Amino acid sequence: MAELKSVVKDTAIYGLSSIIGKFLNYLLVPLYTAKMTVESGGYGIVTNIYAYVALLMVILTFGMETTLFRFANKPEENPQTVYSTTLTMVGGIALCFAVIVLVFLHPISGAIGYANHPEYVGIMAVNVALDAFQAIPFAWLRYQHRPIKFFVLKMLFIVLNIALNILYFVVLPALYTRHPDVIGLIYSPGVGPGYAFILNIVCTSIVMLFFIPELTGFKYHFDTELMKRMLKYSWPILLLGIAGILNQTVDKIIFPLVYGDTEAGKSELSIYGACVKIAMIMAMITQAFRYAYEPFVFGKAKDKNSGQTYATVMKYFVIFTLLAYLCVIGYMDVLKRIIAPDYWPGLRVVPIVMAAEIMMGIYFNLSFWYKLIDKTIWGAWFSAAGCFVLFAVNILFIPKYSYMACAWGGFAGYATSMLLSYFVGQKKNPIDYPLKSIGIYVLIAGFFYALMAFMPSTWPTWMRLGFNTILILLFIGHILKHDLPLRSLPVIGKYFRKY
């Protein structure tokens, strides 16, 4: 249990940074949806550009975060040499990428539909290069078990980003109407959605300054032989990462290309992009889990009872993601207020996207069997299969079903990768997962979701929220009775153990 407590502790801190960060970042969603109407398609542009950014981040880091953990934990390797070699590789490739994009800015911008706004592409190219480089110092903090600094820097970025967005999307536009000569020196209405990208690079650059201690104070040593071994390990992870991120972003990238009507496509993508933000509550939970769990797994790989620990962690991951799922669905009448009413028709994608995110988290949990035996090529195949399914569903059905095809495509893609990883993994490196217990929780959550979804629309909001709260409490009661008895909890457990 000591190992599990370590995971819980780190997950709590990483999760806090992720939860608070995502929550505060949600403040940008009502801001953007209020200032960028569905008809203008402005939020669709933001969604589309950031989808490219997510894909490029995976390519530019090329699996080096996981690779750093793997090699830094090997007894025969010097962790500092692993770190400096990784920094040099990722930094060099990121710099080359930024230079190439800036040199060929206009042809690239035209090819992806931004011939009239090449500055969007140029700004985000520099920003993604900085983000890719920063990923390695952030990973180093995780390796060193320094979640506090990790948390503080993540929060710094979010707070700065929100403050500057409020300034440029609310305060300065209001002042500009009265004092255009003065405010015009630092603000121009014509920039529009471009400020979302400009402010991002400003915040990223400020955070970079706080990594000076992690980037200095030691002798850089680039080990060529180590690089070759790391690349041999990481290239399947790169393929896995590309396939995985395409599962999350390809719908937003190809949507304007296959929808048919370019302008209408931007409007539809605006709706989908805004509603997916609500579903991303599940993504933040799985991300927090990954931040803490990845270093933990590699550090515990040699323990004899590691398989049982992995199975237990899987069970609790499923339990608490299902609880989060029910909470989001149950309080949708409240959560939907974070986006403008014009975007509400897209809320039907939220349950589907959240279910897909749960399967993605399970797939991540299952993925360690091939990472620990250095057979990461399996992950590439699994993710590629899921990505193929996702591509097929999107290309075939977006023209007819719009963004609903995107939601179901992600669901089908993650389900494919998850199932392949489980069945192959049970043959290559079997782990006795508590499938019966997990299955019961899935059935209960599915039944409660159905009750929430098919509730009479004539019920007033307070009655729907009250009914949903009862269902959520019943689910929590089942957890406490069967898998998390109150006697085992800290602090309050002392009270229950007296009786």
C-alpha positions as CSV (number, residue, x, y, z in Angstrom):
1,M,0.0,0.0,0.0
2,A,3.0,2.3,0.5
3,E,3.5,2.4,-3.3
4,L,-0.1,3.2,-3.9
5,K,0.1,6.0,-1.4
6,S,3.0,7.4,-3.3
7,V,1.0,7.3,-6.6
8,V,-2.0,8.9,-4.8
9,K,0.1,11.7,-3.3
10,D,1.8,12.6,-6.6
11,T,-1.4,12.2,-8.5
12,A,-3.1,14.6,-6.1
13,I,-0.4,17.3,-6.7
14,Y,-0.2,16.7,-10.5
15,G,-3.9,16.3,-10.5
16,L,-4.4,19.5,-8.6
17,S,-2.3,21.4,-11.2
18,S,-4.2,19.7,-14.0
19,I,-7.7,20.2,-12.4
20,I,-7.1,23.8,-11.3
21,G,-5.4,24.5,-14.6
22,K,-8.2,23.0,-16.7
23,F,-10.8,24.7,-14.5
24,L,-9.2,28.1,-14.9
25,N,-8.6,27.5,-18.5
26,Y,-12.4,26.9,-18.8
27,L,-12.7,30.6,-18.1
28,L,-11.4,31.1,-21.6
29,V,-14.2,29.0,-23.1
30,P,-17.0,31.3,-22.2
31,L,-14.8,34.2,-23.1
32,Y,-14.0,32.9,-26.5
33,T,-17.5,31.7,-27.2
34,A,-19.0,35.0,-26.1
35,K,-16.5,37.1,-28.3
36,M,-16.4,34.7,-31.2
37,T,-19.9,33.8,-32.5
38,V,-20.8,30.5,-34.1
39,E,-21.4,32.3,-37.4
40,S,-17.9,33.9,-37.5
41,G,-16.2,30.5,-37.0
42,G,-13.5,32.2,-34.9
43,Y,-13.5,29.5,-32.3
44,G,-13.3,26.9,-35.1
45,I,-10.1,28.5,-36.1
46,V,-8.7,28.3,-32.6
47,T,-9.8,24.7,-32.4
48,N,-8.2,23.8,-35.7
49,I,-4.9,25.5,-35.0
50,Y,-4.5,23.9,-31.6
51,A,-5.2,20.5,-33.1
52,Y,-2.2,21.0,-35.3
53,V,-0.2,22.1,-32.3
54,A,-1.1,19.0,-30.3
55,L,0.0,16.8,-33.2
56,L,3.3,18.7,-33.7
57,M,4.0,18.5,-30.0
58,V,4.1,14.7,-30.2
59,I,6.3,14.8,-33.3
60,L,8.8,17.2,-31.9
61,T,9.1,15.4,-28.5
62,F,9.2,12.0,-30.3
63,G,8.6,9.9,-27.3
64,M,11.5,11.4,-25.3
65,E,9.6,11.9,-22.1
66,T,8.9,8.2,-21.7
67,T,12.4,7.4,-23.0
68,L,14.0,9.7,-20.4
69,F,12.2,7.8,-17.6
70,R,13.2,4.5,-19.0
71,F,16.9,5.2,-19.4
72,A,17.3,7.4,-16.3
73,N,16.1,4.5,-14.2
74,K,18.6,2.0,-15.7
75,P,21.4,1.3,-13.2
76,E,24.0,1.4,-15.9
77,E,23.1,4.8,-17.2
78,N,24.0,8.3,-15.7
79,P,20.6,10.1,-15.3
80,Q,22.3,13.5,-15.8
81,T,23.8,12.3,-19.1
82,V,20.4,10.9,-20.2
83,Y,18.8,14.3,-19.4
84,S,21.4,16.5,-21.2
85,T,21.4,14.2,-24.3
86,T,17.6,14.3,-24.4
87,L,17.6,18.1,-24.0
88,T,20.0,18.5,-26.8
89,M,18.1,16.2,-29.2
90,V,14.7,17.8,-28.6
91,G,16.0,21.3,-28.5
92,G,17.9,20.9,-31.8
93,I,14.9,19.4,-33.6
94,A,12.5,22.0,-32.2
95,L,14.8,24.8,-33.4
96,C,15.1,23.4,-36.9
97,F,11.3,23.0,-37.1
98,A,10.7,26.6,-36.2
99,V,13.3,27.9,-38.7
100,I,11.8,25.7,-41.5
101,V,8.3,26.9,-40.9
102,L,9.3,30.6,-40.8
103,V,11.3,30.2,-44.0
104,F,8.4,28.5,-45.9
105,L,5.6,30.3,-44.0
106,H,3.4,31.4,-46.9
107,P,3.3,28.0,-48.8
108,I,2.6,26.1,-45.5
109,S,-0.1,28.6,-44.4
110,G,-1.8,28.3,-47.8
111,A,-1.7,24.5,-47.7
112,I,-3.6,24.3,-44.4
113,G,-6.1,27.0,-45.3
114,Y,-4.6,30.1,-43.7
115,A,-3.2,32.0,-46.7
116,N,-4.9,35.1,-45.4
117,H,-3.4,34.8,-41.9
118,P,0.1,33.3,-42.2
119,E,0.9,35.0,-38.9
120,Y,-1.3,32.5,-37.0
121,V,0.9,29.7,-38.4
122,G,4.2,31.5,-37.7
123,I,3.4,32.3,-34.1
124,M,2.2,28.9,-33.3
125,A,5.2,27.3,-34.9
126,V,7.5,29.2,-32.6
127,N,5.3,28.4,-29.6
128,V,5.1,24.7,-30.3
129,A,8.9,24.6,-30.6
130,L,9.2,26.2,-27.1
131,D,6.6,23.9,-25.7
132,A,8.4,20.8,-27.0
133,F,11.6,21.9,-25.5
134,Q,9.9,22.7,-22.2
135,A,8.5,19.2,-22.1
136,I,11.9,17.7,-21.2
137,P,12.5,19.9,-18.1
138,F,8.9,19.2,-17.0
139,A,9.6,15.5,-17.4
140,W,12.9,15.9,-15.4
141,L,10.9,17.5,-12.5
142,R,8.6,14.4,-12.6
143,Y,11.6,12.1,-12.6
144,Q,13.1,13.9,-9.6
145,H,9.7,13.7,-7.8
146,R,9.4,17.5,-7.6
147,P,5.7,18.0,-8.2
148,I,5.5,21.3,-6.3
149,K,7.6,23.2,-8.9
150,F,5.8,21.4,-11.6
151,F,2.5,22.6,-10.1
152,V,3.7,26.2,-9.7
153,L,4.9,26.6,-13.2
154,K,1.8,25.1,-14.7
155,M,-0.3,27.4,-12.6
156,L,1.8,30.4,-13.6
157,F,1.2,29.7,-17.3
158,I,-2.6,29.4,-16.8
159,V,-3.0,32.5,-14.6
160,L,-0.9,34.6,-16.9
161,N,-2.8,33.3,-20.0
162,I,-6.2,34.0,-18.5
163,A,-5.2,37.5,-17.2
164,L,-3.9,38.5,-20.6
165,N,-6.9,37.0,-22.5
166,I,-9.3,39.0,-20.3
167,L,-7.2,42.1,-20.9
168,Y,-7.1,41.6,-24.7
169,F,-10.6,40.2,-25.3
170,V,-12.6,42.3,-22.7
171,V,-10.8,45.2,-21.2
172,L,-8.9,46.6,-24.2
173,P,-11.7,46.3,-26.7
174,A,-14.0,48.3,-24.4
175,L,-11.3,51.0,-23.9
176,Y,-10.5,51.0,-27.6
177,T,-14.0,52.3,-28.5
178,R,-13.3,55.4,-26.3
179,H,-9.6,55.9,-26.7
180,P,-8.6,54.4,-30.0
181,D,-5.5,56.6,-30.4
182,V,-4.0,55.5,-27.1
183,I,-5.2,51.9,-26.9
184,G,-4.4,51.4,-30.5
185,L,-0.7,51.4,-29.6
186,I,-1.1,48.0,-27.9
187,Y,-4.4,46.6,-29.4
188,S,-5.9,46.2,-32.8
189,P,-9.5,44.8,-33.4
190,G,-8.3,43.3,-36.7
191,V,-6.1,40.8,-35.0
192,G,-9.2,38.9,-33.7
193,P,-8.5,35.2,-32.9
194,G,-4.8,35.9,-33.4
195,Y,-4.5,37.2,-29.9
196,A,-5.2,33.7,-28.6
197,F,-2.0,32.6,-30.2
198,I,0.1,35.7,-29.4
199,L,-0.7,35.6,-25.7
200,N,0.1,31.9,-25.6
201,I,3.7,32.5,-26.8
202,V,4.1,35.3,-24.4
203,C,3.2,33.1,-21.4
204,T,5.3,30.2,-22.7
205,S,8.3,32.5,-22.9
206,I,7.8,33.7,-19.4
207,V,7.6,30.2,-18.0
208,M,10.8,29.3,-19.8
209,L,12.7,31.8,-17.6
210,F,11.9,29.7,-14.5
211,F,13.6,26.7,-16.0
212,I,17.0,28.3,-15.9
213,P,18.0,26.2,-12.9
214,E,17.1,23.0,-14.8
215,L,19.0,24.2,-17.9
216,T,22.2,25.4,-16.2
217,G,24.5,24.4,-13.4
218,F,25.7,21.1,-15.0
219,K,28.0,20.1,-17.8
220,Y,26.1,19.2,-21.0
221,H,27.3,15.8,-22.3
222,F,25.9,14.5,-25.6
223,D,26.4,10.8,-25.7
224,T,26.1,9.6,-29.3
225,E,25.9,5.9,-28.4
226,L,23.2,6.7,-25.8
227,M,21.3,8.7,-28.4
228,K,21.2,5.7,-30.7
229,R,19.9,3.4,-28.0
230,M,17.3,6.0,-27.0
231,L,16.1,6.6,-30.5
232,K,15.8,2.8,-31.0
233,Y,13.6,2.7,-28.0
234,S,11.6,5.9,-28.8
235,W,10.8,5.6,-32.4
236,P,7.9,3.1,-31.8
237,I,6.7,5.4,-29.1
238,L,6.7,8.3,-31.6
239,L,4.5,6.2,-33.9
240,L,2.4,5.3,-30.9
241,G,2.2,9.0,-30.0
242,I,1.3,10.2,-33.5
243,A,-1.4,7.6,-33.8
244,G,-2.6,8.4,-30.3
245,I,-2.7,12.2,-30.8
246,L,-4.4,11.7,-34.2
247,N,-7.1,9.9,-32.3
248,Q,-7.6,13.1,-30.3
249,T,-7.1,15.7,-33.0
250,V,-7.5,14.3,-36.5
251,D,-11.3,15.1,-36.4
252,K,-10.6,18.7,-35.8
253,I,-7.8,18.8,-38.5
254,I,-9.7,17.1,-41.3
255,F,-13.2,18.4,-40.4
256,P,-12.9,21.6,-42.5
257,L,-11.4,19.6,-45.4
258,V,-14.1,17.0,-45.7
259,Y,-17.3,18.7,-44.5
260,G,-17.8,20.4,-47.9
261,D,-18.8,23.9,-47.1
262,T,-15.8,25.7,-45.7
263,E,-17.5,28.5,-43.8
264,A,-20.3,26.3,-42.5
265,G,-17.5,23.8,-41.5
266,K,-15.8,26.4,-39.3
267,S,-19.1,27.1,-37.6
268,E,-19.8,23.4,-37.0
269,L,-16.2,23.0,-35.7
270,S,-16.7,25.9,-33.4
271,I,-19.7,24.1,-31.8
272,Y,-17.9,20.8,-31.5
273,G,-14.7,22.4,-30.2
274,A,-16.5,24.3,-27.5
275,C,-18.6,21.3,-26.3
276,V,-15.6,19.0,-26.3
277,K,-14.0,21.3,-23.7
278,I,-16.7,20.1,-21.2
279,A,-15.8,16.5,-21.9
280,M,-12.1,17.3,-21.4
281,I,-12.7,17.0,-17.6
282,M,-12.1,13.3,-18.2
283,A,-8.9,14.1,-20.2
284,M,-7.5,16.1,-17.3
285,I,-8.1,13.2,-14.9
286,T,-6.3,10.7,-17.2
287,Q,-3.5,13.2,-17.7
288,A,-3.0,13.7,-13.9
289,F,-2.9,9.9,-13.6
290,R,-0.3,9.6,-16.3
291,Y,2.0,12.2,-14.8
292,A,2.2,10.3,-11.5
293,Y,1.9,6.7,-12.8
294,E,4.5,6.7,-15.6
295,P,7.6,7.4,-13.4
296,F,6.1,5.1,-10.7
297,V,5.7,2.1,-13.1
298,F,9.3,2.3,-14.4
299,G,10.6,2.6,-10.8
300,K,8.6,-0.4,-9.6
301,A,9.3,-2.6,-12.7
302,K,11.6,-5.0,-10.8
303,D,9.3,-5.7,-7.9
304,K,7.8,-9.2,-7.7
305,N,4.3,-8.0,-6.9
306,S,4.2,-5.3,-9.5
307,G,1.5,-7.0,-11.5
308,Q,-0.9,-7.0,-8.6
309,T,-0.2,-3.3,-8.0
310,Y,-0.9,-2.5,-11.7
311,A,-4.2,-4.5,-11.5
312,T,-5.3,-2.6,-8.4
313,V,-4.4,0.8,-9.8
314,M,-6.4,-0.1,-13.0
315,K,-9.5,-0.9,-10.9
316,Y,-9.4,2.3,-9.0
317,F,-8.7,4.3,-12.1
318,V,-11.9,2.9,-13.7
319,I,-13.9,3.4,-10.6
320,F,-13.1,7.1,-10.2
321,T,-13.3,8.0,-13.9
322,L,-16.8,6.4,-13.9
323,L,-17.6,8.6,-10.9
324,A,-16.4,11.7,-12.7
325,Y,-18.4,10.6,-15.8
326,L,-21.6,10.5,-13.8
327,C,-20.8,13.8,-12.1
328,V,-20.4,15.6,-15.4
329,I,-23.5,14.1,-17.0
330,G,-25.5,14.6,-13.8
331,Y,-24.6,18.3,-13.6
332,M,-24.7,19.1,-17.3
333,D,-27.4,21.7,-16.6
334,V,-24.8,23.7,-14.7
335,L,-21.6,22.9,-16.7
336,K,-23.1,23.9,-20.0
337,R,-23.2,27.5,-18.7
338,I,-19.5,27.7,-19.4
339,I,-20.2,28.0,-23.1
340,A,-22.6,30.4,-24.9
341,P,-26.1,29.1,-25.5
342,D,-25.6,29.2,-29.3
343,Y,-23.1,26.3,-28.8
344,W,-25.5,24.1,-26.7
345,P,-26.8,21.9,-29.6
346,G,-23.4,20.2,-29.6
347,L,-23.7,19.0,-25.9
348,R,-24.9,15.6,-27.1
349,V,-21.2,14.7,-28.0
350,V,-20.1,15.1,-24.4
351,P,-21.1,11.6,-23.1
352,I,-19.5,10.0,-26.1
353,V,-16.3,11.9,-25.9
354,M,-16.0,11.3,-22.2
355,A,-16.5,7.5,-22.7
356,A,-13.7,7.6,-25.3
357,E,-11.4,9.4,-22.9
358,I,-12.0,6.7,-20.2
359,M,-11.0,4.0,-22.8
360,M,-7.9,6.1,-23.7
361,G,-6.9,6.1,-20.0
362,I,-7.4,2.3,-19.7
363,Y,-5.3,1.9,-22.9
364,F,-2.6,4.0,-21.3
365,N,-2.7,1.8,-18.2
366,L,-2.5,-1.3,-20.3
367,S,0.4,0.0,-22.4
368,F,3.1,-0.6,-19.8
369,W,3.6,-4.3,-20.6
370,Y,5.3,-3.5,-23.9
371,K,7.2,-0.5,-22.5
372,L,8.7,-2.5,-19.7
373,I,10.0,-5.2,-22.0
374,D,11.2,-2.6,-24.6
375,K,8.8,-3.8,-27.2
376,T,7.1,-0.4,-27.9
377,I,6.4,-1.3,-31.5
378,W,3.3,-3.1,-30.2
379,G,1.9,0.2,-29.0
380,A,2.5,1.7,-32.4
381,W,0.5,-1.1,-34.0
382,F,-2.3,-0.8,-31.6
383,S,-2.6,3.0,-31.9
384,A,-2.3,2.8,-35.7
385,A,-5.2,0.4,-35.8
386,G,-7.3,2.7,-33.6
387,C,-6.3,5.7,-35.8
388,F,-7.3,3.9,-39.0
389,V,-10.7,3.2,-37.5
390,L,-11.0,6.9,-36.5
391,F,-10.0,8.1,-39.9
392,A,-12.4,5.8,-41.6
393,V,-15.4,6.9,-39.5
394,N,-14.6,10.6,-39.9
395,I,-14.0,10.6,-43.6
396,L,-17.1,8.4,-44.3
397,F,-19.6,10.1,-42.0
398,I,-18.6,13.8,-41.4
399,P,-20.2,15.0,-44.6
400,K,-23.6,13.4,-43.5
401,Y,-23.4,13.5,-39.7
402,S,-21.1,16.5,-39.0
403,Y,-19.4,16.5,-35.6
404,M,-21.4,13.5,-34.3
405,A,-19.1,11.5,-36.6
406,C,-16.1,13.0,-34.8
407,A,-17.4,11.9,-31.4
408,W,-18.2,8.3,-32.5
409,G,-15.0,8.1,-34.5
410,G,-12.9,8.8,-31.3
411,F,-15.0,6.3,-29.4
412,A,-14.5,3.5,-32.0
413,G,-10.7,4.3,-32.3
414,Y,-10.0,4.2,-28.6
415,A,-12.1,1.0,-28.2
416,T,-10.0,-0.7,-30.9
417,S,-6.7,0.3,-29.4
418,M,-7.8,-0.7,-25.9
419,L,-9.1,-4.1,-26.8
420,L,-6.1,-5.0,-28.9
421,S,-3.7,-4.0,-26.1
422,Y,-5.6,-6.0,-23.6
423,F,-5.8,-9.3,-25.5
424,V,-2.3,-9.2,-26.8
425,G,-0.9,-8.1,-23.5
426,Q,-2.6,-11.0,-21.7
427,K,-0.7,-13.4,-23.9
428,K,2.7,-11.6,-23.8
429,N,2.6,-10.4,-20.1
430,P,-0.5,-11.5,-18.4
431,I,-1.9,-9.5,-15.4
432,D,-4.9,-10.7,-13.4
433,Y,-7.1,-7.6,-13.7
434,P,-10.3,-7.8,-11.5
435,L,-12.6,-7.8,-14.6
436,K,-15.7,-8.9,-12.7
437,S,-15.5,-6.1,-10.2
438,I,-14.7,-3.6,-12.9
439,G,-17.5,-4.9,-15.0
440,I,-20.0,-4.4,-12.2
441,Y,-19.0,-0.8,-11.9
442,V,-19.3,-0.3,-15.6
443,L,-22.8,-1.8,-15.6
444,I,-24.0,0.4,-12.7
445,A,-22.6,3.5,-14.2
446,G,-24.2,2.7,-17.6
447,F,-27.6,2.1,-15.9
448,F,-27.4,5.3,-13.9
449,Y,-26.4,7.2,-17.1
450,A,-29.4,5.8,-18.9
451,L,-31.6,7.0,-16.1
452,M,-30.1,10.5,-16.3
453,A,-30.3,10.6,-20.1
454,F,-33.9,9.5,-20.4
455,M,-35.2,11.7,-17.6
456,P,-38.4,13.5,-18.7
457,S,-37.5,16.9,-20.3
458,T,-40.5,18.4,-18.6
459,W,-38.9,18.1,-15.1
460,P,-37.6,21.4,-13.8
461,T,-33.8,21.9,-13.5
462,W,-33.8,21.6,-9.7
463,M,-35.6,18.3,-9.9
464,R,-33.2,16.9,-12.5
465,L,-30.2,17.9,-10.5
466,G,-31.7,16.4,-7.3
467,F,-32.4,13.1,-9.0
468,N,-29.0,12.9,-10.5
469,T,-27.4,13.7,-7.2
470,I,-29.2,10.8,-5.6
471,L,-27.8,8.5,-8.3
472,I,-24.3,9.8,-7.8
473,L,-24.5,9.3,-4.1
474,L,-25.7,5.7,-4.7
475,F,-22.6,5.1,-6.8
476,I,-20.4,6.6,-4.2
477,G,-22.1,4.4,-1.6
478,H,-21.3,1.3,-3.6
479,I,-17.6,2.4,-3.8
480,L,-17.5,2.9,0.0
481,K,-19.2,-0.4,0.8
482,H,-17.2,-2.6,-1.6
483,D,-13.8,-1.0,-2.3
484,L,-13.1,1.9,-0.1
485,P,-14.6,1.3,3.3
486,L,-14.7,4.4,5.6
487,R,-12.6,2.6,8.2
488,S,-9.6,2.6,5.8
489,L,-9.7,6.3,5.1
490,P,-7.3,8.7,6.8
491,V,-8.6,11.0,9.6
492,I,-12.3,10.1,9.5
493,G,-11.3,6.4,9.5
494,K,-10.2,6.7,13.1
495,Y,-13.7,7.7,14.1
496,F,-15.3,4.7,12.3
497,R,-12.8,2.2,13.7
498,K,-14.0,3.0,17.2
499,Y,-17.4,1.5,16.4
